[in-house]
Each structure stands twice: as structure tokens, then as C-alpha cells.
Amino acid sequence: MVVDPWGEVLAEAGPGEQVLSVELDPARVAATRVDFPVLRDRVLGLPTPSRAAPAASAAPAAGSPPGA
């Protein structure tokens, strides 16, 4: 299934495996990017679960000697 950002189904496959080919109107893509500017709001380099910093090790229990 190919769906545009507004939820309109542009192409739909049958019940078996199928390759869909859809022609996109470049003017409609440009207009959608103006009306729905998701790329403008993205922030590159934010930590993700796979790139997050490792958790800090737990602090030693009260009364434990340093390094224990």
C-alpha cells in the first residue's frame, strides 16, 4: 500500500506478494513539503536508544570503602 501524508491511498496491492509502482507529481510533493514541513523540524544528532550514553554505574553503598 502506498499512502500520501494526508492518508489518501495512492496504490494498493492484492492479497499476494506484489511490487507497486506509483508515479508521483513533483509539484504535489513540493506543495506537501510546504504544507507539512516535517523535514524542517527534525533535529540531527539527538541520542536514540541505540546511540544513548551508557548508564552511569551505581554509587557505592553508604559506608563502603571507596573502590569497593
C-alpha positions as CSV (number, residue, x, y, z in Angstrom):
1,M,0.0,0.0,0.0
2,V,1.2,3.5,-0.8
3,V,-0.4,6.3,1.2
4,D,0.3,10.0,0.9
5,P,0.9,12.2,4.0
6,W,-2.8,13.1,4.2
7,G,-3.9,9.4,4.3
8,E,-5.1,9.1,0.7
9,V,-4.3,5.6,-0.7
10,L,-2.4,6.0,-3.9
11,A,-1.9,2.3,-4.7
12,E,-2.9,-0.9,-3.0
13,A,-1.6,-4.4,-3.6
14,G,-3.7,-7.5,-3.9
15,P,-3.7,-10.4,-1.4
16,G,-0.4,-12.0,-2.6
17,E,3.1,-10.6,-2.9
18,Q,3.3,-7.7,-5.3
19,V,5.5,-4.8,-6.4
20,L,3.8,-1.5,-6.6
21,S,4.9,1.3,-8.9
22,V,3.4,4.8,-8.3
23,E,4.0,7.9,-10.3
24,L,4.4,11.0,-8.0
25,D,3.7,14.5,-9.1
26,P,6.7,16.6,-8.2
27,A,4.5,19.7,-7.8
28,R,2.3,17.9,-5.3
29,V,5.4,16.7,-3.4
30,A,6.7,20.3,-3.2
31,A,3.3,21.6,-2.1
32,T,3.1,18.9,0.6
33,R,6.5,19.9,1.9
34,V,5.3,23.5,2.3
35,D,2.1,22.4,4.0
36,F,3.6,19.7,6.1
37,P,7.2,20.7,6.8
38,V,8.4,17.7,8.8
39,L,11.9,17.9,7.5
40,R,12.3,21.4,8.8
41,D,11.5,20.3,12.4
42,R,13.9,17.3,12.5
43,V,17.0,17.6,14.7
44,L,20.0,15.6,13.7
45,G,22.3,14.1,16.3
46,L,19.8,13.5,19.1
47,P,20.5,10.4,21.1
48,T,18.4,7.4,20.2
49,P,18.1,4.2,22.3
50,S,20.8,2.6,20.2
51,R,23.1,5.6,20.5
52,A,22.3,6.7,24.1
53,A,25.1,7.1,26.5
54,P,25.7,4.1,28.8
55,A,24.0,4.3,32.2
56,A,26.3,5.6,35.0
57,S,27.4,2.9,37.4
58,A,25.6,2.8,40.7
59,A,27.1,4.7,43.6
60,P,28.8,2.6,46.3
61,A,26.6,1.8,49.2
62,A,26.8,4.0,52.3
63,G,29.7,3.0,54.5
64,S,31.5,1.1,51.8
65,P,35.2,1.9,51.3
66,P,36.0,3.7,48.1
67,G,36.6,1.4,45.2
68,A,34.7,-1.4,46.8
